[in-house]
């Protein structure tokens, strides 16, 4: 008797599971890690930092996200970030951008190259590098 009850319960469970599986939609694999071109990456961050409504906190959050990638951001992204820090009058964050560039640079030549690329914006916004500040 116990055997027939167990068999009946197993059959009922199997039928219920098959019905539930048939009612569910098939699992669709979605790729969350999409490939983004360098131009799209640059454009996305330039657009982000060009938003006039950004607060100082949002600028710092964006910089944190940009520097979280395993790369040194393109000078055009950094230029937009420097303009954003100037809009909100956040001098310490502009110095931290230079520090982050130095931290990401594998050697002094790379850091010097990036700073040389940023010279026009440094002059335009009267920015100071950490070296000029004695840091």
C-alpha positions in Angstrom: 0.0 0.0 0.0 2.8 2.4 0.9 4.4 1.6 -2.5 1.3 2.5 -4.4 0.9 5.8 -2.6 4.5 6.7 -3.2 4.2 5.8 -6.9 1.0 7.9 -7.2 2.6 10.8 -5.4 5.7 10.6 -7.7 3.5 10.5 -10.8 1.4 13.4 -9.6 4.6 15.4 -8.8 6.1 14.6 -12.2 3.0 15.7 -14.1 2.7 18.9 -12.1 6.4 19.7 -12.8 6.0 19.0 -16.5 2.9 21.3 -16.6 4.7 24.0 -14.8 7.7 23.7 -17.1 5.5 23.9 -20.2 3.8 27.0 -18.8 7.1 28.9 -18.2 8.7 30.7 -21.1 12.0 29.3 -22.3 15.0 30.9 -20.7 16.5 33.4 -23.0 20.3 34.0 -22.7 21.0 37.7 -22.6 24.5 39.1 -22.9 24.9 41.8 -20.3 28.5 42.4 -21.2 28.1 44.0 -24.6 31.1 45.1 -26.6 31.4 48.9 -26.8 33.7 50.6 -29.3 36.2 53.1 -28.1 34.4 55.9 -29.9 31.1 55.0 -28.2 32.8 54.8 -24.8 34.4 58.2 -25.3 31.1 59.7 -26.6 29.1 58.3 -23.6 31.5 59.8 -21.0 31.9 63.1 -22.8 28.1 63.5 -23.0 27.9 62.6 -19.3 30.5 65.2 -18.2 29.0 67.8 -20.5 25.7 67.8 -18.7 25.2 71.2 -17.1 23.0 69.8 -14.3 25.7 67.6 -12.8 26.5 68.2 -9.2 30.0 67.8 -7.6 29.0 64.5 -6.2 27.8 63.2 -9.6 31.0 64.4 -11.2 33.0 62.5 -8.6 30.8 59.4 -9.1 31.4 59.5 -12.9 35.1 59.9 -12.5 35.1 56.9 -10.1 33.3 54.9 -12.8 35.6 56.0 -15.6 38.8 55.3 -13.6 37.4 51.9 -12.5 38.1 50.6 -16.1 41.5 49.2 -16.8 42.6 52.2 -18.9 43.6 55.8 -18.9 40.6 57.8 -20.2 41.1 59.6 -23.5 42.1 63.3 -23.1 38.8 64.3 -24.6 37.0 62.6 -21.7 39.3 64.3 -19.2 38.8 67.6 -20.9 35.1 67.3 -20.4 35.6 66.2 -16.8 37.8 69.3 -16.1 35.2 71.6 -17.6 32.6 69.9 -15.4 34.7 70.5 -12.3 35.2 74.1 -13.2 31.4 74.6 -13.7 30.8 73.5 -10.1 33.9 75.2 -8.9 35.4 72.0 -7.5 39.2 72.5 -7.6 40.1 69.5 -5.3 38.4 67.1 -7.8 40.4 68.5 -10.7 43.6 67.8 -8.7 42.3 64.3 -8.0 41.9 63.7 -11.7 45.6 64.3 -12.2 46.3 62.0 -9.3 44.1 59.3 -10.8 45.9 59.7 -14.2 49.3 59.3 -12.4 48.0 56.3 -10.5 46.7 54.6 -13.8 49.9 55.4 -15.8 52.3 52.5 -16.0 55.3 54.9 -16.1 56.2 58.6 -15.9 56.4 58.9 -19.7 52.8 58.0 -20.1 51.7 60.4 -17.4 53.8 63.2 -19.0 52.2 62.4 -22.4 48.7 62.6 -21.1 49.4 65.9 -19.2 51.0 67.3 -22.4 47.8 66.4 -24.3 45.8 68.2 -21.6 47.9 71.4 -21.7 45.4 73.4 -23.7 42.6 72.8 -21.1 45.1 73.3 -18.2 46.0 76.7 -19.6 42.3 77.6 -20.4 41.0 76.7 -17.0 44.2 77.8 -15.0 44.5 74.4 -13.4 47.4 73.2 -11.3 49.0 69.8 -11.5 50.0 68.0 -8.3 53.6 68.6 -9.2 53.0 72.4 -9.4 51.3 72.2 -6.0 54.2 70.3 -4.5 52.1 67.1 -3.9 
